[in-house]
Structure formats: C-alpha cells, structure tokens
Amino acid sequence: MPFGHPMRALFALDPDIAFLNNGSFGACPLRVLEVQDAIRREMERQPVAFFADAAPGRIREAAGVLARFLGAAPEDTVFVENATAGMNAVLRSLSFAPGDEVLTTDHVYGAVRNVLAHLEARAGIRVVEAPLPWPARGEDEVVAAVEAGFGPRTRLLLVDHVASRSALVLPVARLVALARARGVPVLVDGAHAPGLLALDVPALGADWYVGNCHKWLFAPKGAAFLWARREAQAGLVPGVVSHGHGGGFAASFDWVGTRDLSSWLAVPAGIAFLEGIGAERLRARNHALALAMAETLAAAWGTEVGAPRSMLSAMAPVRVPGAPEASWEAGRALRRRLWQEHRVEVPVMPVGDALWARISAQAFNVPQDYRRLASALPALTAGA
C-alpha cells in the first residue's frame, strides 16, 4: 500500500482531521490493536494461567524481539510503561551526594526536569542545564555547549536523543564520548527515537537508554523500554518494587505486580507492521516530507525552520508567525484553537523567545494536511 491517504484506512484516526502530531502519542495501527485485544481476551479466559504460567516467558520473548530491533541483547532490555517511568527508574536508583551535579540541556523534557528537581530537593544535587544555541546551526555548537557544562562535580550526563520541544536530533554518540573521556556515566532519553531513527543502542556507548514504543514504533500506549549496559544494571530498581526484586535486572522489571501486559506483548506486532511497510523506506519518506513541509510553512509564514536538515528527522519546528507570547499557556491555547476551529492537531511550544509549531510526518500524512495548517495559523496569531 502506498504511503499517504490510503494508509489512513489502517489506523483508527478520524479521517477528517489533519493529524500532524504523531510525536506526542503516536497512532497505533488497527491490526496491532487487534493483536492487543486478542491478548486481553486470552488473559481473561484464564487469568491465573496467563499471569502465573505464561506471562514470564511471553514478556521475555517480546523483549527479545524488541532487543533485536534495537541491536541489543534481550537480557539487557526490559519493558517499562513509558519513557518517563524508565528515566525515573534510573535517576531514582542512582546514589548522589549533596553538591553532585547532573548535566543536561535546556531542551530537557519537562517531566524529566521535574524528576531532577525532586532530586535537587531530596538529595541536594545541582542540575546544570547547558543552553543550546537556538535556532540550531550545527552539531558542533551543540557539542561545545554541552562540553562547557562539565565540571569537577559532574556525576551524570543526561541528554535527549530527539528533544521533545524542539524536535532537535542531538549528536548523542559525540556527547557520550565527551562524558566517557571524563569518566561520567550517561543516561539517554530516547523517548522519540525508536522507529523514528535507525538505532543501534549499544553502539551509542551510553550506560542507560530509555525509549517509547508507542510513538514511532506503532505499538499500543503503555509500552516503552529501558536498556542498560551490563555493568550499569546493578542497583537499578523499577518504580514499583515487587516479587521480582532481588532476582536480577530483567526479573525485577518484568514483574511489577498485576497490570495489563497486552501493550508490552503487542510490541512485536508493532515492529512487524513497521518492517512490513519498510522501516528504512518509511523513515526516508517521512524525513523528506517533514522537511519539505517545514520549509513550505516557513515560506508561507515568513518565518524559519529551527534547525538544519541534518539535525531533524520526521519532526520539524517552524516558528509561529506574528509575535505571540512565548509561553506554554499561549502555545496550549493556539493548539486548542487549531483543533477546535480547524481540526488541525499540532503542538505549539515555546523554545527560546518564540513559539514553534512542531510538525510530524507519518505514513498517513500528505501535503494537504500541512496546507490546512499553513492557512489556519496566521489568522489565529494576527495582531498577537
């Protein structure tokens, strides 16, 4: 099946909306939802046999499929509910002394910033946010900005692979190398990366890598993973300590009490869907569409794209026209009006001193979707 509108039939999306926000929560194909529903029915036919007998092996089997997709070993890969849960598991398992520093960037995800603020209050750490040049001009500036943030008390580098607000693809391997040269461990927030980028997680050299499966990997909501280098697994504890505690990395994360396992067990179906339509072909097509439409929007609005083509993927930031207030409240208000008045779904977020529309391109998107945004947004920001 060709990409574009024919793909809409494979998803549950309302056909009347211009859905330009795959990056937030993804869109799960109907056939993957059917697999999930079948797992749920199996679970309810004999719950005890499902959880007590089948679940441990099924979880490891699904984790093995995911691990192979990531270039990783199954025993180093565990499921978590979402990327934030994985980031919590690592950050709240580490030991810090008062005055220790965690180095990140000012593009860090809001929920992760809250975890760091919690550690500031509870453990007395200091969070250092390296300010990334914006709009971005190249990888070298990003590397230089992060390098300047290291100090004698830096105990952890935390970086996004793809920054949520700005859609910027950070040069993770180069940033990991900076930290390695200083003996600093690295935690990567790869929430957007699986399926969006070609990944070989161990090759990046980080200690821990967290990613979502529901955004670009076509899995149901509630499926994400934590990968940990073998030497960095000791002491990691999931957010819920349960019966698997003390049994090793995989055992402690696989069983965190009774939960709906269908999203985890349906991850192989999401991967199969992606590979069935051609993962590399889809990434190339979505990348090209996102960049072309970002440039079209910037030209129509008289604004700019926030980063060079080499630092973007199937998401791209375009500065909003006019001069609306660069605040989360103003961005949320614009997103709601675009949806309510024009049936266009796109996030609008503050980066630097302006608001930016972060467009996504997925298999079902076509240029007409972006033309609706191009004509709708200026009327909402006129006079702002």
KEVEX-541932 format. One line per field, with one value per residue (C-alpha): residue number from 1; residue in three letters; x, y, z. Coordinates in steps of 0.1 Angstrom, whole numbers, plus 5000, padded with zeros to 4 digits. Layout:
BEGIN
nr: NUM|... .
rest: ala|... .
c1: X|... .
c2: Y|... .
c3: Z|... .
//
This chain:
BEGIN
nr: 1|2|3|4|5|6|7|8|9|10|11|12|13|14|15|16|17|18|19|20|21|22|23|24|25|26|27|28|29|30|31|32|33|34|35|36|37|38|39|40|41|42|43|44|45|46|47|48|49|50|51|52|53|54|55|56|57|58|59|60|61|62|63|64|65|66|67|68|69|70|71|72|73|74|75|76|77|78|79|80|81|82|83|84|85|86|87|88|89|90|91|92|93|94|95|96|97|98|99|100|101|102|103|104|105|106|107|108|109|110|111|112|113|114|115|116|117|118|119|120|121|122|123|124|125|126|127|128|129|130|131|132|133|134|135|136|137|138|139|140|141|142|143|144|145|146|147|148|149|150|151|152|153|154|155|156|157|158|159|160|161|162|163|164|165|166|167|168|169|170|171|172|173|174|175|176|177|178|179|180|181|182|183|184|185|186|187|188|189|190|191|192|193|194|195|196|197|198|199|200|201|202|203|204|205|206|207|208|209|210|211|212|213|214|215|216|217|218|219|220|221|222|223|224|225|226|227|228|229|230|231|232|233|234|235|236|237|238|239|240|241|242|243|244|245|246|247|248|249|250|251|252|253|254|255|256|257|258|259|260|261|262|263|264|265|266|267|268|269|270|271|272|273|274|275|276|277|278|279|280|281|282|283|284|285|286|287|288|289|290|291|292|293|294|295|296|297|298|299|300|301|302|303|304|305|306|307|308|309|310|311|312|313|314|315|316|317|318|319|320|321|322|323|324|325|326|327|328|329|330|331|332|333|334|335|336|337|338|339|340|341|342|343|344|345|346|347|348|349|350|351|352|353|354|355|356|357|358|359|360|361|362|363|364|365|366|367|368|369|370|371|372|373|374|375|376|377|378|379|380|381|382|383|384 .
rest: met|pro|phe|gly|his|pro|met|arg|ala|leu|phe|ala|leu|asp|pro|asp|ile|ala|phe|leu|asn|asn|gly|ser|phe|gly|ala|cys|pro|leu|arg|val|leu|glu|val|gln|asp|ala|ile|arg|arg|glu|met|glu|arg|gln|pro|val|ala|phe|phe|ala|asp|ala|ala|pro|gly|arg|ile|arg|glu|ala|ala|gly|val|leu|ala|arg|phe|leu|gly|ala|ala|pro|glu|asp|thr|val|phe|val|glu|asn|ala|thr|ala|gly|met|asn|ala|val|leu|arg|ser|leu|ser|phe|ala|pro|gly|asp|glu|val|leu|thr|thr|asp|his|val|tyr|gly|ala|val|arg|asn|val|leu|ala|his|leu|glu|ala|arg|ala|gly|ile|arg|val|val|glu|ala|pro|leu|pro|trp|pro|ala|arg|gly|glu|asp|glu|val|val|ala|ala|val|glu|ala|gly|phe|gly|pro|arg|thr|arg|leu|leu|leu|val|asp|his|val|ala|ser|arg|ser|ala|leu|val|leu|pro|val|ala|arg|leu|val|ala|leu|ala|arg|ala|arg|gly|val|pro|val|leu|val|asp|gly|ala|his|ala|pro|gly|leu|leu|ala|leu|asp|val|pro|ala|leu|gly|ala|asp|trp|tyr|val|gly|asn|cys|his|lys|trp|leu|phe|ala|pro|lys|gly|ala|ala|phe|leu|trp|ala|arg|arg|glu|ala|gln|ala|gly|leu|val|pro|gly|val|val|ser|his|gly|his|gly|gly|gly|phe|ala|ala|ser|phe|asp|trp|val|gly|thr|arg|asp|leu|ser|ser|trp|leu|ala|val|pro|ala|gly|ile|ala|phe|leu|glu|gly|ile|gly|ala|glu|arg|leu|arg|ala|arg|asn|his|ala|leu|ala|leu|ala|met|ala|glu|thr|leu|ala|ala|ala|trp|gly|thr|glu|val|gly|ala|pro|arg|ser|met|leu|ser|ala|met|ala|pro|val|arg|val|pro|gly|ala|pro|glu|ala|ser|trp|glu|ala|gly|arg|ala|leu|arg|arg|arg|leu|trp|gln|glu|his|arg|val|glu|val|pro|val|met|pro|val|gly|asp|ala|leu|trp|ala|arg|ile|ser|ala|gln|ala|phe|asn|val|pro|gln|asp|tyr|arg|arg|leu|ala|ser|ala|leu|pro|ala|leu|thr|ala|gly|ala .
c1: 5000|5014|5021|4996|4958|4955|4973|4945|4924|4950|4945|4917|4923|4894|4897|4886|4915|4949|4969|5004|5013|5024|5053|5032|5013|5017|4990|4985|4976|4943|4960|4982|4952|4936|4966|4964|4927|4934|4960|4935|4909|4934|4943|4907|4899|4922|4939|4959|4974|4981|4999|5014|5025|5026|5035|5072|5082|5060|5075|5110|5100|5086|5116|5138|5121|5124|5161|5170|5153|5175|5207|5207|5208|5175|5189|5199|5164|5133|5099|5085|5052|5066|5099|5093|5090|5123|5140|5126|5139|5175|5176|5160|5182|5215|5233|5242|5260|5250|5266|5269|5259|5237|5245|5217|5205|5178|5159|5153|5118|5095|5087|5124|5132|5106|5124|5157|5140|5128|5164|5176|5152|5157|5194|5209|5222|5227|5212|5232|5214|5237|5220|5218|5221|5187|5178|5203|5230|5250|5262|5295|5277|5256|5288|5306|5276|5274|5312|5313|5288|5311|5327|5346|5313|5295|5283|5259|5252|5215|5207|5178|5183|5154|5144|5106|5101|5124|5125|5163|5182|5212|5246|5244|5274|5296|5281|5286|5323|5327|5314|5334|5366|5358|5346|5310|5281|5254|5216|5199|5162|5154|5116|5111|5139|5127|5112|5120|5157|5178|5190|5219|5215|5247|5268|5260|5281|5257|5251|5213|5189|5152|5127|5090|5074|5041|5053|5071|5072|5034|5029|5000|5002|5019|5049|5084|5118|5149|5182|5212|5248|5256|5280|5254|5225|5234|5212|5186|5151|5118|5093|5073|5093|5076|5081|5110|5131|5165|5163|5183|5177|5151|5133|5128|5114|5093|5071|5059|5025|4993|4990|4977|5006|4989|5008|5042|5033|5019|5052|5064|5032|5041|5077|5062|5040|5069|5091|5062|5058|5096|5113|5141|5117|5092|5119|5133|5099|5088|5120|5117|5080|5086|5115|5097|5066|5085|5102|5068|5053|5082|5080|5042|5045|5077|5094|5121|5128|5146|5174|5193|5181|5209|5196|5159|5140|5103|5096|5105|5100|5087|5085|5049|5041|5032|5046|5025|5037|5064|5048|5034|4999|4999|5011|4984|4958|4969|4969|4934|4921|4937|4920|4886|4883|4902|4905|4943|4963|4998|5018|5028|5056|5079|5116|5139|5119|5093|5065|5072|5049|5064|5051|5053|5052|5039|5029|4993|5002|5000|5009|4973|4974|5001|4984|4955|4979|4996|4963|4948|4976|4983|4947|4950|4982|4974|4979|4994 .
c2: 5000|5035|5060|5089|5089|5051|5044|5062|5030|5011|5034|5044|5081|5104|5108|5145|5158|5169|5149|5165|5153|5117|5128|5131|5098|5081|5063|5026|5005|4986|4953|4959|4969|4936|4917|4936|4928|4891|4891|4907|4881|4854|4870|4870|4834|4821|4849|4827|4805|4837|4856|4827|4804|4822|4858|4854|4836|4858|4890|4878|4867|4901|4918|4897|4908|4944|4940|4925|4955|4978|4959|4949|4917|4906|4903|4940|4951|4955|4969|4999|5017|5048|5067|5088|5057|5044|5077|5077|5042|5051|5086|5074|5043|5063|5075|5112|5132|5168|5191|5164|5178|5163|5179|5181|5207|5234|5212|5185|5171|5187|5156|5147|5182|5175|5143|5163|5190|5162|5150|5186|5188|5153|5146|5181|5177|5206|5205|5222|5229|5236|5263|5250|5277|5283|5282|5255|5258|5226|5197|5214|5242|5216|5196|5228|5239|5206|5204|5237|5224|5197|5204|5186|5176|5163|5128|5122|5134|5132|5140|5137|5118|5137|5168|5169|5206|5215|5182|5186|5154|5156|5141|5115|5095|5126|5137|5102|5104|5137|5121|5089|5109|5124|5091|5104|5079|5088|5084|5090|5100|5084|5088|5096|5077|5040|5037|5074|5068|5038|5026|5005|5013|4996|5013|5047|5039|5052|5034|5036|5043|5047|5048|5047|5021|5039|5069|5058|5020|5015|4998|5004|5030|5018|5002|5015|5001|5006|4993|4991|4983|4951|4968|4995|4972|4967|4986|4996|4994|4999|5024|4995|4970|4937|4899|4900|4922|4907|4884|4905|4933|4916|4898|4929|4949|4922|4916|4948|4935|4928|4950|4949|4932|4934|4966|4950|4917|4936|4954|4926|4933|4970|4961|4937|4964|4988|4963|4951|4986|4991|5008|5025|5035|5050|5069|5084|5093|5109|5128|5142|5151|5168|5189|5199|5209|5227|5248|5254|5266|5288|5304|5309|5324|5344|5327|5300|5263|5259|5236|5224|5194|5172|5177|5169|5137|5132|5161|5197|5230|5261|5294|5307|5339|5371|5378|5357|5354|5327|5307|5273|5288|5307|5276|5254|5280|5280|5242|5241|5267|5249|5217|5232|5257|5240|5203|5206|5188|5201|5210|5247|5251|5278|5274|5304|5336|5324|5298|5270|5245|5211|5192|5154|5133|5098|5072|5086|5123|5142|5177|5188|5183|5209|5233|5234|5244|5270|5288|5284|5295|5331|5341|5330|5349|5381|5411|5390 .
c3: 5000|4991|5019|5023|5025|5016|5048|5068|5064|5085|5115|5138|5132|5124|5086|5088|5109|5098|5124|5125|5160|5158|5180|5212|5215|5182|5163|5166|5135|5137|5131|5162|5182|5172|5184|5217|5220|5214|5242|5265|5257|5263|5297|5308|5297|5324|5343|5367|5339|5319|5347|5367|5339|5305|5313|5324|5292|5270|5284|5277|5242|5234|5249|5228|5196|5207|5217|5183|5166|5188|5182|5219|5240|5254|5289|5288|5277|5299|5294|5313|5310|5293|5289|5320|5341|5327|5334|5369|5375|5366|5382|5415|5417|5415|5446|5448|5474|5482|5457|5429|5395|5368|5334|5309|5283|5284|5259|5286|5287|5313|5332|5334|5346|5374|5384|5386|5407|5430|5434|5440|5469|5483|5476|5473|5438|5414|5380|5353|5320|5291|5269|5233|5206|5191|5163|5158|5132|5136|5157|5167|5186|5205|5214|5225|5247|5265|5269|5286|5312|5326|5360|5387|5404|5373|5382|5353|5318|5308|5271|5248|5216|5200|5220|5225|5223|5195|5176|5175|5169|5192|5183|5211|5202|5203|5236|5251|5240|5259|5291|5287|5284|5318|5335|5336|5330|5305|5305|5272|5270|5236|5240|5203|5187|5183|5148|5141|5138|5127|5161|5174|5211|5225|5198|5212|5242|5269|5302|5301|5272|5275|5246|5239|5216|5212|5193|5161|5166|5161|5195|5218|5245|5277|5260|5265|5273|5294|5281|5305|5298|5317|5341|5348|5358|5394|5418|5392|5408|5390|5402|5418|5438|5436|5436|5411|5433|5440|5410|5387|5362|5340|5368|5388|5359|5343|5372|5389|5401|5382|5352|5316|5298|5264|5253|5261|5244|5213|5207|5182|5162|5160|5149|5123|5109|5106|5089|5067|5052|5051|5080|5060|5032|5057|5076|5044|5031|5064|5068|5033|5038|5072|5059|5027|5046|5073|5046|5029|5061|5069|5035|5038|5072|5066|5094|5097|5104|5137|5127|5096|5077|5091|5127|5121|5114|5107|5131|5124|5143|5124|5141|5145|5127|5144|5179|5203|5239|5241|5269|5275|5281|5248|5230|5245|5236|5200|5198|5212|5187|5158|5168|5177|5149|5120|5130|5128|5155|5161|5192|5197|5222|5234|5225|5232|5228|5203|5198|5174|5157|5158|5128|5124|5093|5095|5069|5066|5061|5028|5018|5021|5058|5062|5038|5063|5090|5067|5062|5096|5119|5107|5113|5149|5156|5136|5159|5186 .
//
